[in-house]
Structures are given as structure tokens and as C-alpha cells.
Amino acid sequence: MSLRDYLNDFHRALGKIEDYGFVEFIDIKEEIRAGKQVVIKAKVVLVDGSILHVREYIDAKYKIDKINYTYQY
């Protein structure tokens, strides 16, 4: 799996939550770094006002390797 494929899958996964009508707002930021590394930050505001924060640090030099991640609801 390439880094672009992983990012597309990430966007699709958050899109599914939105398709079910649970999301009021989604903000996704990707910081692509040298050496095929990326930091993904997402803020998902749900219809009940609660917020899901997602942060993933991915290294895709040889394979998709999730170095660090945080999911906070």
C-alpha cells in the first residue's frame, strides 16, 4: 500500500461517519514530510457537539508504519 492509498483510505473512513449523518464538521490536515513521512490531524465535530481528535504519524519509507497515533473523544 502506498502512502497516497493510505491517505485515501483515511479520508474514506471518516467519510463513512459523515455518510451516516453523525458528523457536523470534519477538518483534516496532512503534513507530508521528507522521507515519505506524514502527520495527519483530524478534528471531527459530531452532531451532539462532542469532538473526536485524531492524530497519526506515518512512516511509509518501506511500508506503512504507524509510528505514533492518538485518538481522543
PDB file with one MODEL, atoms N, CA, C and O in Angstrom:
MODEL        1
ATOM      1  N   MET A   1       0.850  -1.181   0.000  1.00  0.00           N
ATOM      2  CA  MET A   1       0.000   0.000   0.000  1.00  0.00           C
ATOM      3  C   MET A   1       0.891   1.237   0.000  1.00  0.00           C
ATOM      4  O   MET A   1       1.845   1.327   0.773  1.00  0.00           O
ATOM      5  N   SER A   2       0.580   2.165  -0.851  1.00  0.00           N
ATOM      6  CA  SER A   2       1.347   3.404  -0.925  1.00  0.00           C
ATOM      7  C   SER A   2       0.815   4.411   0.105  1.00  0.00           C
ATOM      8  O   SER A   2      -0.261   4.233   0.675  1.00  0.00           O
ATOM      9  N   LEU A   3       1.580   5.442   0.318  1.00  0.00           N
ATOM     10  CA  LEU A   3       1.169   6.493   1.247  1.00  0.00           C
ATOM     11  C   LEU A   3      -0.106   7.163   0.752  1.00  0.00           C
ATOM     12  O   LEU A   3      -0.999   7.458   1.545  1.00  0.00           O
ATOM     13  N   ARG A   4      -0.197   7.404  -0.552  1.00  0.00           N
ATOM     14  CA  ARG A   4      -1.398   8.028  -1.127  1.00  0.00           C
ATOM     15  C   ARG A   4      -2.618   7.133  -0.907  1.00  0.00           C
ATOM     16  O   ARG A   4      -3.701   7.633  -0.603  1.00  0.00           O
ATOM     17  N   ASP A   5      -2.455   5.812  -1.058  1.00  0.00           N
ATOM     18  CA  ASP A   5      -3.560   4.874  -0.810  1.00  0.00           C
ATOM     19  C   ASP A   5      -4.017   4.942   0.645  1.00  0.00           C
ATOM     20  O   ASP A   5      -5.213   4.930   0.935  1.00  0.00           O
ATOM     21  N   TYR A   6      -3.035   5.014   1.561  1.00  0.00           N
ATOM     22  CA  TYR A   6      -3.372   5.099   2.985  1.00  0.00           C
ATOM     23  C   TYR A   6      -4.166   6.373   3.272  1.00  0.00           C
ATOM     24  O   TYR A   6      -5.171   6.337   3.983  1.00  0.00           O
ATOM     25  N   LEU A   7      -3.718   7.491   2.721  1.00  0.00           N
ATOM     26  CA  LEU A   7      -4.418   8.754   2.944  1.00  0.00           C
ATOM     27  C   LEU A   7      -5.829   8.710   2.359  1.00  0.00           C
ATOM     28  O   LEU A   7      -6.768   9.221   2.969  1.00  0.00           O
ATOM     29  N   ASN A   8      -5.983   8.109   1.191  1.00  0.00           N
ATOM     30  CA  ASN A   8      -7.316   7.965   0.594  1.00  0.00           C
ATOM     31  C   ASN A   8      -8.218   7.106   1.472  1.00  0.00           C
ATOM     32  O   ASN A   8      -9.394   7.426   1.651  1.00  0.00           O
ATOM     33  N   ASP A   9      -7.679   6.016   2.021  1.00  0.00           N
ATOM     34  CA  ASP A   9      -8.452   5.155   2.926  1.00  0.00           C
ATOM     35  C   ASP A   9      -8.851   5.904   4.195  1.00  0.00           C
ATOM     36  O   ASP A   9      -9.961   5.732   4.699  1.00  0.00           O
ATOM     37  N   PHE A  10      -7.952   6.730   4.705  1.00  0.00           N
ATOM     38  CA  PHE A  10      -8.231   7.534   5.895  1.00  0.00           C
ATOM     39  C   PHE A  10      -9.403   8.482   5.629  1.00  0.00           C
ATOM     40  O   PHE A  10     -10.325   8.584   6.438  1.00  0.00           O
ATOM     41  N   HIS A  11      -9.356   9.166   4.496  1.00  0.00           N
ATOM     42  CA  HIS A  11     -10.440  10.087   4.128  1.00  0.00           C
ATOM     43  C   HIS A  11     -11.759   9.333   3.931  1.00  0.00           C
ATOM     44  O   HIS A  11     -12.814   9.812   4.345  1.00  0.00           O
ATOM     45  N   ARG A  12     -11.701   8.166   3.308  1.00  0.00           N
ATOM     46  CA  ARG A  12     -12.911   7.359   3.097  1.00  0.00           C
ATOM     47  C   ARG A  12     -13.519   6.916   4.417  1.00  0.00           C
ATOM     48  O   ARG A  12     -14.740   6.926   4.574  1.00  0.00           O
ATOM     49  N   ALA A  13     -12.666   6.523   5.378  1.00  0.00           N
ATOM     50  CA  ALA A  13     -13.157   6.061   6.678  1.00  0.00           C
ATOM     51  C   ALA A  13     -13.898   7.185   7.404  1.00  0.00           C
ATOM     52  O   ALA A  13     -14.975   6.964   7.957  1.00  0.00           O
ATOM     53  N   LEU A  14     -13.325   8.384   7.403  1.00  0.00           N
ATOM     54  CA  LEU A  14     -14.014   9.498   8.044  1.00  0.00           C
ATOM     55  C   LEU A  14     -15.255   9.892   7.253  1.00  0.00           C
ATOM     56  O   LEU A  14     -16.241  10.354   7.828  1.00  0.00           O
ATOM     57  N   GLY A  15     -15.211   9.715   5.962  1.00  0.00           N
ATOM     58  CA  GLY A  15     -16.371   9.999   5.127  1.00  0.00           C
ATOM     59  C   GLY A  15     -17.551   9.092   5.431  1.00  0.00           C
ATOM     60  O   GLY A  15     -18.703   9.504   5.300  1.00  0.00           O
ATOM     61  N   LYS A  16     -17.270   7.858   5.837  1.00  0.00           N
ATOM     62  CA  LYS A  16     -18.342   6.924   6.193  1.00  0.00           C
ATOM     63  C   LYS A  16     -19.107   7.419   7.412  1.00  0.00           C
ATOM     64  O   LYS A  16     -20.330   7.294   7.474  1.00  0.00           O
ATOM     65  N   ILE A  17     -18.393   7.980   8.377  1.00  0.00           N
ATOM     66  CA  ILE A  17     -19.055   8.530   9.558  1.00  0.00           C
ATOM     67  C   ILE A  17     -19.987   9.664   9.136  1.00  0.00           C
ATOM     68  O   ILE A  17     -21.104   9.799   9.634  1.00  0.00           O
ATOM     69  N   GLU A  18     -19.494  10.464   8.209  1.00  0.00           N
ATOM     70  CA  GLU A  18     -20.298  11.578   7.709  1.00  0.00           C
ATOM     71  C   GLU A  18     -21.516  11.077   6.931  1.00  0.00           C
ATOM     72  O   GLU A  18     -22.597  11.655   7.032  1.00  0.00           O
ATOM     73  N   ASP A  19     -21.343  10.004   6.158  1.00  0.00           N
ATOM     74  CA  ASP A  19     -22.450   9.438   5.380  1.00  0.00           C
ATOM     75  C   ASP A  19     -23.591   8.954   6.270  1.00  0.00           C
ATOM     76  O   ASP A  19     -24.755   8.998   5.871  1.00  0.00           O
ATOM     77  N   TYR A  20     -23.259   8.491   7.476  1.00  0.00           N
ATOM     78  CA  TYR A  20     -24.292   8.027   8.399  1.00  0.00           C
ATOM     79  C   TYR A  20     -25.028   9.168   9.083  1.00  0.00           C
ATOM     80  O   TYR A  20     -26.006   8.938   9.793  1.00  0.00           O
ATOM     81  N   GLY A  21     -24.568  10.395   8.875  1.00  0.00           N
ATOM     82  CA  GLY A  21     -25.256  11.557   9.435  1.00  0.00           C
ATOM     83  C   GLY A  21     -24.836  11.913  10.843  1.00  0.00           C
ATOM     84  O   GLY A  21     -25.540  12.655  11.528  1.00  0.00           O
ATOM     85  N   PHE A  22     -23.690  11.393  11.294  1.00  0.00           N
ATOM     86  CA  PHE A  22     -23.234  11.669  12.653  1.00  0.00           C
ATOM     87  C   PHE A  22     -22.340  12.897  12.754  1.00  0.00           C
ATOM     88  O   PHE A  22     -22.030  13.346  13.858  1.00  0.00           O
ATOM     89  N   VAL A  23     -21.925  13.444  11.619  1.00  0.00           N
ATOM     90  CA  VAL A  23     -20.911  14.493  11.615  1.00  0.00           C
ATOM     91  C   VAL A  23     -21.503  15.846  11.230  1.00  0.00           C
ATOM     92  O   VAL A  23     -22.289  15.970  10.290  1.00  0.00           O
ATOM     93  N   GLU A  24     -21.094  16.847  11.993  1.00  0.00           N
ATOM     94  CA  GLU A  24     -21.456  18.215  11.657  1.00  0.00           C
ATOM     95  C   GLU A  24     -20.340  18.884  10.858  1.00  0.00           C
ATOM     96  O   GLU A  24     -20.602  19.700   9.974  1.00  0.00           O
ATOM     97  N   PHE A  25     -19.074  18.527  11.182  1.00  0.00           N
ATOM     98  CA  PHE A  25     -17.928  19.186  10.558  1.00  0.00           C
ATOM     99  C   PHE A  25     -16.705  18.281  10.650  1.00  0.00           C
ATOM    100  O   PHE A  25     -16.474  17.657  11.686  1.00  0.00           O
ATOM    101  N   ILE A  26     -15.922  18.202   9.577  1.00  0.00           N
ATOM    102  CA  ILE A  26     -14.654  17.467   9.579  1.00  0.00           C
ATOM    103  C   ILE A  26     -13.566  18.379   9.039  1.00  0.00           C
ATOM    104  O   ILE A  26     -13.733  19.007   7.993  1.00  0.00           O
ATOM    105  N   ASP A  27     -12.453  18.450   9.756  1.00  0.00           N
ATOM    106  CA  ASP A  27     -11.285  19.212   9.305  1.00  0.00           C
ATOM    107  C   ASP A  27     -10.088  18.265   9.329  1.00  0.00           C
ATOM    108  O   ASP A  27      -9.703  17.777  10.392  1.00  0.00           O
ATOM    109  N   ILE A  28      -9.500  18.005   8.162  1.00  0.00           N
ATOM    110  CA  ILE A  28      -8.349  17.106   8.060  1.00  0.00           C
ATOM    111  C   ILE A  28      -7.176  17.898   7.509  1.00  0.00           C
ATOM    112  O   ILE A  28      -7.289  18.587   6.495  1.00  0.00           O
ATOM    113  N   LYS A  29      -6.048  17.785   8.195  1.00  0.00           N
ATOM    114  CA  LYS A  29      -4.818  18.436   7.747  1.00  0.00           C
ATOM    115  C   LYS A  29      -3.739  17.372   7.612  1.00  0.00           C
ATOM    116  O   LYS A  29      -3.558  16.535   8.495  1.00  0.00           O
ATOM    117  N   GLU A  30      -3.025  17.418   6.495  1.00  0.00           N
ATOM    118  CA  GLU A  30      -1.939  16.472   6.243  1.00  0.00           C
ATOM    119  C   GLU A  30      -0.651  17.265   6.068  1.00  0.00           C
ATOM    120  O   GLU A  30      -0.593  18.219   5.292  1.00  0.00           O
ATOM    121  N   GLU A  31       0.371  16.859   6.794  1.00  0.00           N
ATOM    122  CA  GLU A  31       1.686  17.489   6.664  1.00  0.00           C
ATOM    123  C   GLU A  31       2.630  16.417   6.129  1.00  0.00           C
ATOM    124  O   GLU A  31       3.093  15.551   6.870  1.00  0.00           O
ATOM    125  N   ILE A  32       2.905  16.491   4.839  1.00  0.00           N
ATOM    126  CA  ILE A  32       3.782  15.498   4.218  1.00  0.00           C
ATOM    127  C   ILE A  32       5.214  15.989   4.365  1.00  0.00           C
ATOM    128  O   ILE A  32       5.547  17.114   3.995  1.00  0.00           O
ATOM    129  N   ARG A  33       6.056  15.112   4.918  1.00  0.00           N
ATOM    130  CA  ARG A  33       7.448  15.464   5.199  1.00  0.00           C
ATOM    131  C   ARG A  33       8.385  14.686   4.280  1.00  0.00           C
ATOM    132  O   ARG A  33       7.973  13.759   3.583  1.00  0.00           O
ATOM    133  N   ALA A  34       9.631  15.080   4.294  1.00  0.00           N
ATOM    134  CA  ALA A  34      10.647  14.383   3.504  1.00  0.00           C
ATOM    135  C   ALA A  34      10.795  12.951   3.998  1.00  0.00           C
ATOM    136  O   ALA A  34      10.541  12.670   5.169  1.00  0.00           O
ATOM    137  N   GLY A  35      11.199  12.057   3.128  1.00  0.00           N
ATOM    138  CA  GLY A  35      11.400  10.668   3.521  1.00  0.00           C
ATOM    139  C   GLY A  35      10.115   9.881   3.619  1.00  0.00           C
ATOM    140  O   GLY A  35      10.050   8.886   4.340  1.00  0.00           O
ATOM    141  N   LYS A  36       9.086  10.315   2.899  1.00  0.00           N
ATOM    142  CA  LYS A  36       7.796   9.633   2.884  1.00  0.00           C
ATOM    143  C   LYS A  36       7.190   9.496   4.274  1.00  0.00           C
ATOM    144  O   LYS A  36       6.772   8.409   4.676  1.00  0.00           O
ATOM    145  N   GLN A  37       7.147  10.583   4.990  1.00  0.00           N
ATOM    146  CA  GLN A  37       6.510  10.634   6.294  1.00  0.00           C
ATOM    147  C   GLN A  37       5.362  11.627   6.232  1.00  0.00           C
ATOM    148  O   GLN A  37       5.409  12.599   5.479  1.00  0.00           O
ATOM    149  N   VAL A  38       4.337  11.378   7.025  1.00  0.00           N
ATOM    150  CA  VAL A  38       3.192  12.278   7.041  1.00  0.00           C
ATOM    151  C   VAL A  38       2.614  12.344   8.448  1.00  0.00           C
ATOM    152  O   VAL A  38       2.578  11.349   9.172  1.00  0.00           O
ATOM    153  N   VAL A  39       2.164  13.534   8.817  1.00  0.00           N
ATOM    154  CA  VAL A  39       1.424  13.729  10.053  1.00  0.00           C
ATOM    155  C   VAL A  39      -0.001  14.099   9.639  1.00  0.00           C
ATOM    156  O   VAL A  39      -0.216  15.065   8.907  1.00  0.00           O
ATOM    157  N   ILE A  40      -0.964  13.321  10.117  1.00  0.00           N
ATOM    158  CA  ILE A  40      -2.368  13.565   9.808  1.00  0.00           C
ATOM    159  C   ILE A  40      -3.041  14.052  11.084  1.00  0.00           C
ATOM    160  O   ILE A  40      -2.923  13.426  12.137  1.00  0.00           O
ATOM    161  N   LYS A  41      -3.738  15.157  10.981  1.00  0.00           N
ATOM    162  CA  LYS A  41      -4.512  15.681  12.108  1.00  0.00           C
ATOM    163  C   LYS A  41      -5.940  15.868  11.629  1.00  0.00           C
ATOM    164  O   LYS A  41      -6.180  16.492  10.595  1.00  0.00           O
ATOM    165  N   ALA A  42      -6.877  15.332  12.377  1.00  0.00           N
ATOM    166  CA  ALA A  42      -8.284  15.467  12.009  1.00  0.00           C
ATOM    167  C   ALA A  42      -9.085  15.869  13.232  1.00  0.00           C
ATOM    168  O   ALA A  42      -8.847  15.398  14.345  1.00  0.00           O
ATOM    169  N   LYS A  43     -10.039  16.754  12.992  1.00  0.00           N
ATOM    170  CA  LYS A  43     -10.984  17.161  14.029  1.00  0.00           C
ATOM    171  C   LYS A  43     -12.369  16.880  13.471  1.00  0.00           C
ATOM    172  O   LYS A  43     -12.759  17.410  12.431  1.00  0.00           O
ATOM    173  N   VAL A  44     -13.104  16.034  14.186  1.00  0.00           N
ATOM    174  CA  VAL A  44     -14.440  15.642  13.748  1.00  0.00           C
ATOM    175  C   VAL A  44     -15.430  16.120  14.807  1.00  0.00           C
ATOM    176  O   VAL A  44     -15.423  15.639  15.940  1.00  0.00           O
ATOM    177  N   VAL A  45     -16.280  17.071  14.424  1.00  0.00           N
ATOM    178  CA  VAL A  45     -17.315  17.561  15.330  1.00  0.00           C
ATOM    179  C   VAL A  45     -18.591  16.788  15.017  1.00  0.00           C
ATOM    180  O   VAL A  45     -19.103  16.831  13.898  1.00  0.00           O
ATOM    181  N   LEU A  46     -19.091  16.084  16.019  1.00  0.00           N
ATOM    182  CA  LEU A  46     -20.276  15.262  15.844  1.00  0.00           C
ATOM    183  C   LEU A  46     -21.543  16.081  16.101  1.00  0.00           C
ATOM    184  O   LEU A  46     -21.484  17.156  16.697  1.00  0.00           O
ATOM    185  N   VAL A  47     -22.679  15.569  15.650  1.00  0.00           N
ATOM    186  CA  VAL A  47     -23.937  16.326  15.744  1.00  0.00           C
ATOM    187  C   VAL A  47     -24.357  16.595  17.183  1.00  0.00           C
ATOM    188  O   VAL A  47     -25.107  17.539  17.434  1.00  0.00           O
ATOM    189  N   ASP A  48     -23.890  15.789  18.136  1.00  0.00           N
ATOM    190  CA  ASP A  48     -24.240  16.036  19.538  1.00  0.00           C
ATOM    191  C   ASP A  48     -23.298  17.038  20.203  1.00  0.00           C
ATOM    192  O   ASP A  48     -23.407  17.292  21.402  1.00  0.00           O
ATOM    193  N   GLY A  49     -22.360  17.614  19.416  1.00  0.00           N
ATOM    194  CA  GLY A  49     -21.438  18.615  19.944  1.00  0.00           C
ATOM    195  C   GLY A  49     -20.130  18.048  20.447  1.00  0.00           C
ATOM    196  O   GLY A  49     -19.207  18.810  20.737  1.00  0.00           O
ATOM    197  N   SER A  50     -20.019  16.729  20.563  1.00  0.00           N
ATOM    198  CA  SER A  50     -18.763  16.143  21.015  1.00  0.00           C
ATOM    199  C   SER A  50     -17.744  16.188  19.875  1.00  0.00           C
ATOM    200  O   SER A  50     -18.105  16.334  18.707  1.00  0.00           O
ATOM    201  N   ILE A  51     -16.469  16.061  20.235  1.00  0.00           N
ATOM    202  CA  ILE A  51     -15.386  16.206  19.260  1.00  0.00           C
ATOM    203  C   ILE A  51     -14.461  14.995  19.330  1.00  0.00           C
ATOM    204  O   ILE A  51     -14.081  14.542  20.410  1.00  0.00           O
ATOM    205  N   LEU A  52     -14.111  14.487  18.159  1.00  0.00           N
ATOM    206  CA  LEU A  52     -13.123  13.417  18.028  1.00  0.00           C
ATOM    207  C   LEU A  52     -11.878  14.032  17.397  1.00  0.00           C
ATOM    208  O   LEU A  52     -11.932  14.591  16.302  1.00  0.00           O
ATOM    209  N   HIS A  53     -10.744  13.918  18.114  1.00  0.00           N
ATOM    210  CA  HIS A  53      -9.459  14.379  17.594  1.00  0.00           C
ATOM    211  C   HIS A  53      -8.650  13.149  17.204  1.00  0.00           C
ATOM    212  O   HIS A  53      -8.545  12.197  17.978  1.00  0.00           O
ATOM    213  N   VAL A  54      -8.080  13.172  16.006  1.00  0.00           N
ATOM    214  CA  VAL A  54      -7.258  12.069  15.521  1.00  0.00           C
ATOM    215  C   VAL A  54      -5.925  12.653  15.088  1.00  0.00           C
ATOM    216  O   VAL A  54      -5.878  13.655  14.375  1.00  0.00           O
ATOM    217  N   ARG A  55      -4.835  12.015  15.526  1.00  0.00           N
ATOM    218  CA  ARG A  55      -3.501  12.399  15.059  1.00  0.00           C
ATOM    219  C   ARG A  55      -2.710  11.130  14.806  1.00  0.00           C
ATOM    220  O   ARG A  55      -2.610  10.270  15.680  1.00  0.00           O
ATOM    221  N   GLU A  56      -2.149  11.012  13.609  1.00  0.00           N
ATOM    222  CA  GLU A  56      -1.338   9.860  13.248  1.00  0.00           C
ATOM    223  C   GLU A  56      -0.037  10.336  12.634  1.00  0.00           C
ATOM    224  O   GLU A  56      -0.014  11.269  11.831  1.00  0.00           O
ATOM    225  N   TYR A  57       1.044   9.682  13.023  1.00  0.00           N
ATOM    226  CA  TYR A  57       2.353   9.938  12.430  1.00  0.00           C
ATOM    227  C   TYR A  57       2.740   8.669  11.685  1.00  0.00           C
ATOM    228  O   TYR A  57       2.958   7.624  12.299  1.00  0.00           O
ATOM    229  N   ILE A  58       2.824   8.762  10.359  1.00  0.00           N
ATOM    230  CA  ILE A  58       3.038   7.606   9.496  1.00  0.00           C
ATOM    231  C   ILE A  58       4.392   7.712   8.813  1.00  0.00           C
ATOM    232  O   ILE A  58       4.769   8.772   8.313  1.00  0.00           O
ATOM    233  N   ASP A  59       5.118   6.597   8.798  1.00  0.00           N
ATOM    234  CA  ASP A  59       6.358   6.491   8.025  1.00  0.00           C
ATOM    235  C   ASP A  59       6.118   5.456   6.933  1.00  0.00           C
ATOM    236  O   ASP A  59       5.833   4.294   7.224  1.00  0.00           O
ATOM    237  N   ALA A  60       6.234   5.874   5.684  1.00  0.00           N
ATOM    238  CA  ALA A  60       5.941   4.974   4.559  1.00  0.00           C
ATOM    239  C   ALA A  60       7.176   4.758   3.688  1.00  0.00           C
ATOM    240  O   ALA A  60       7.060   4.529   2.485  1.00  0.00           O
ATOM    241  N   LYS A  61       8.347   4.831   4.294  1.00  0.00           N
ATOM    242  CA  LYS A  61       9.573   4.673   3.505  1.00  0.00           C
ATOM    243  C   LYS A  61       9.645   3.291   2.871  1.00  0.00           C
ATOM    244  O   LYS A  61       9.923   3.172   1.678  1.00  0.00           O
ATOM    245  N   TYR A  62       9.397   2.246   3.655  1.00  0.00           N
ATOM    246  CA  TYR A  62       9.445   0.883   3.138  1.00  0.00           C
ATOM    247  C   TYR A  62       8.061   0.233   3.127  1.00  0.00           C
ATOM    248  O   TYR A  62       7.733  -0.547   2.234  1.00  0.00           O
ATOM    249  N   LYS A  63       7.268   0.565   4.122  1.00  0.00           N
ATOM    250  CA  LYS A  63       5.893   0.083   4.238  1.00  0.00           C
ATOM    251  C   LYS A  63       5.145   1.094   5.102  1.00  0.00           C
ATOM    252  O   LYS A  63       5.760   1.973   5.705  1.00  0.00           O
ATOM    253  N   ILE A  64       3.842   0.972   5.163  1.00  0.00           N
ATOM    254  CA  ILE A  64       3.062   1.864   6.022  1.00  0.00           C
ATOM    255  C   ILE A  64       3.303   1.451   7.466  1.00  0.00           C
ATOM    256  O   ILE A  64       2.922   0.359   7.887  1.00  0.00           O
ATOM    257  N   ASP A  65       3.940   2.338   8.214  1.00  0.00           N
ATOM    258  CA  ASP A  65       4.271   2.061   9.612  1.00  0.00           C
ATOM    259  C   ASP A  65       3.725   3.206  10.455  1.00  0.00           C
ATOM    260  O   ASP A  65       4.193   4.340  10.353  1.00  0.00           O
ATOM    261  N   LYS A  66       2.737   2.904  11.285  1.00  0.00           N
ATOM    262  CA  LYS A  66       2.144   3.916  12.147  1.00  0.00           C
ATOM    263  C   LYS A  66       3.062   4.078  13.358  1.00  0.00           C
ATOM    264  O   LYS A  66       3.034   3.263  14.280  1.00  0.00           O
ATOM    265  N   ILE A  67       3.869   5.131  13.347  1.00  0.00           N
ATOM    266  CA  ILE A  67       4.864   5.382  14.398  1.00  0.00           C
ATOM    267  C   ILE A  67       4.198   5.801  15.698  1.00  0.00           C
ATOM    268  O   ILE A  67       4.536   5.305  16.773  1.00  0.00           O
ATOM    269  N   ASN A  68       3.247   6.720  15.585  1.00  0.00           N
ATOM    270  CA  ASN A  68       2.577   7.248  16.757  1.00  0.00           C
ATOM    271  C   ASN A  68       1.155   7.619  16.357  1.00  0.00           C
ATOM    272  O   ASN A  68       0.913   8.053  15.230  1.00  0.00           O
ATOM    273  N   TYR A  69       0.228   7.450  17.273  1.00  0.00           N
ATOM    274  CA  TYR A  69      -1.151   7.821  16.973  1.00  0.00           C
ATOM    275  C   TYR A  69      -1.875   8.211  18.256  1.00  0.00           C
ATOM    276  O   TYR A  69      -1.544   7.738  19.344  1.00  0.00           O
ATOM    277  N   THR A  70      -2.859   9.073  18.108  1.00  0.00           N
ATOM    278  CA  THR A  70      -3.693   9.490  19.223  1.00  0.00           C
ATOM    279  C   THR A  70      -5.127   9.640  18.716  1.00  0.00           C
ATOM    280  O   THR A  70      -5.374  10.297  17.705  1.00  0.00           O
ATOM    281  N   TYR A  71      -6.051   9.033  19.420  1.00  0.00           N
ATOM    282  CA  TYR A  71      -7.475   9.201  19.148  1.00  0.00           C
ATOM    283  C   TYR A  71      -8.112   9.644  20.458  1.00  0.00           C
ATOM    284  O   TYR A  71      -8.104   8.902  21.440  1.00  0.00           O
ATOM    285  N   GLN A  72      -8.653  10.831  20.470  1.00  0.00           N
ATOM    286  CA  GLN A  72      -9.248  11.359  21.707  1.00  0.00           C
ATOM    287  C   GLN A  72     -10.675  11.791  21.428  1.00  0.00           C
ATOM    288  O   GLN A  72     -10.933  12.582  20.520  1.00  0.00           O
ATOM    289  N   TYR A  73     -11.602  11.263  22.222  1.00  0.00           N
ATOM    290  CA  TYR A  73     -13.011  11.592  22.067  1.00  0.00           C
ATOM    291  C   TYR A  73     -13.452  12.446  23.214  1.00  0.00           C
ATOM    292  O   TYR A  73     -14.617  12.839  23.278  1.00  0.00           O
TER     293      TYR A  73
ENDMDL
END
